[in-house]
Amino acid sequence: MPELPEVEVVRRGLAEHVVGRRISHATITGTRVARRHDAGPLDLAHRLTEGEVLAADRRGKYLWLVVQTPGDDPHALVIHLGMSGQLLVEPADAPREKHLHASFDFVDDGPQLRFVDQRTFGGLALTALVPDPHPGGAHAHGVPVPVSHIAPDPLEPAYDHQALVRTLKQRHTAVKRALLDQAKVSGIGNIYADEALWRARVHPLRETSALTKPVLGRVLDHAAMVMTEALAQGGTSFDALYVNVNGASGYFDRSLHAYGREGEPCDRCGTPIRREAFMNRSSHYCPRCQPRPRIPRHG
């Protein structure tokens, strides 16, 4: 599942190649890609026709295009990448991908925008925009209704580091669970949570209330830093399913210290990295650098 750096790479590509262009024709193939759009694929395609793309926006792992059709208010085309969704900018006469589910032609006869999704967990939906509930937000057009409950991410102006530290200190939950809670802080997924905790030398199961505020702050700082570094390297690609709009893969996977490195020596101390089940996912950590918290005995 793409996390903040991967989604931001795609957003930047859309901002460069799609924003400012007007859609002449939209083709939505099948119902699954538009399952989150209640009126169905034909309505979605019709409502996007003649729409001008005003902006490519993101909050955390959520991505959308701001589209305005003549005589209507701007709406958000929310794009769920799922596990294998790809947005590609390609010539209209380029061969059609096997798993192509949507394509957008523009009045300038330039390159198409294509949505390709092998596993079909992603999709498209057109929704209203509402004012950003978080003061200081950078979303001039507002945020989509389905995204309005999502917290700011560590790389946007509305993010309040100190307020988040205070919130986490008051909670009695595993620190990794807190990092993955998109209602508290968005954009951090399994990969970058593991990397941030490894850098901060904190075990994923440590309770947030048991950590000091400086340690919580350090975990969040490392989350922001590791995602910024990943963004500079085009994100993390473990297979050919995550690519930018030009079809290129990111290479931050070469810089990972914990995630996906089970059994390999820790880059700090040499102890083999351990993997354990966590929330239907896996946690990767160093058992020496990130000692497991003691569970108190009762009775």
C-alpha positions, 0 to 999 in steps of 0.5 A: 500500500503506497504511503505518503512519499509514494503518493506525493511522488505521484501528486507531483507528477500530476501537478506537472502533467495534468493540472491546468488541462481540460478533460475532453473525454473520460472513459471508465471501464467496468463498475469496480473502479467506480464502486466508491462513486454511488452513481456508477461509472457512466455518471462519473465519466459524464461529470468529468467531461469538460472539467478543468483540473485546477489542482493535484492535492494530497493529505497523508496517503489520500490523493485527489484532483480538483476538477471544475466543470463549466457552471459548477463548483469545484469537486474532488476526484478522489483517487484510491491507489489501493495496493497496485493502482498506477496513474500514468501519463502516456501518449494516446496512441500508446498500447493499452495496459492489460489492467487499464480501468480509466483513461482521460483525454484532454482538449489540448490533444496532449498525453492521456492520463491512465489509471491502471490497477492489477489487483483492483483494490483501488478506484475513483470517486467524485465528491464534494469539497468542504473547508479544511477543518485544520487551521493553517492547511494548504488546501485552497480548494478545501478537502474531499468529504471522505478525507475531512476526518483525516489528520494533517501529515508531518509534511504539511503546514497544518501539522502541529507537532507539539499538540500531537505529542501531548495527545499521544502522551495521554493515550494508553496504546502501542506507539506503532498503533498510534503512528498508524492511526490516520485520525491522529497523524496521517501518511505514516504506514507500516514501512515508515513506522518501522523505520522511525521506531528503529531510528528512535530505538523504540519498540513498536509495543511501547505504550505511548503514555509510558514514553517521555514527551521528548522520546515521542517527539523524537519518534515523530521527528524520525517519521518526518525525516525518513519520509522526506528521505524516501520522497527524495529517492522516489519512494519505496518500490518492492515490486513493479506495481508502484511507479510514478506517472512516467512509469519509474520505480522509487529506490528507497528500499535500498536504504531501509534499516528495519522493514523487510529485513527479517534475519539480516544484521541490524545496521547499528549493532549486528543483531538479526532483525526480528519480524512479528505479527502486528495488527494484520501486518508485520513489525520489524525491529532490532531486539537489542536496540529496541528492547521489548517492554516488560509486561507487568504481572498481576496477581 
